[in-house]
């Protein structure tokens, strides 16, 4: 399978909609590259991507 580029909002919408209220619009708009595409993504993988995105966003805020 080829890599697929999606917005974090699509991952959240499809696999973890309960997390939507906890993410900022900036986080939801992040571009994520999935090695094996969205169809093979598991809920646990989605959770890991969301956690990483939040942590990365917080690091950027602290650095500014």
PyMOL commands that set and color helices and strands:
alter all, ss='L'
color gray80, all
select helices_A, chain A and resi 8-15+17-22+25-28+38-40+43-63
alter helices_A, ss='H'
color red, helices_A
select strands_A, chain A and resi 4-7+31-34
alter strands_A, ss='S'
color yellow, strands_A
deselect
rebuild
show_as cartoon
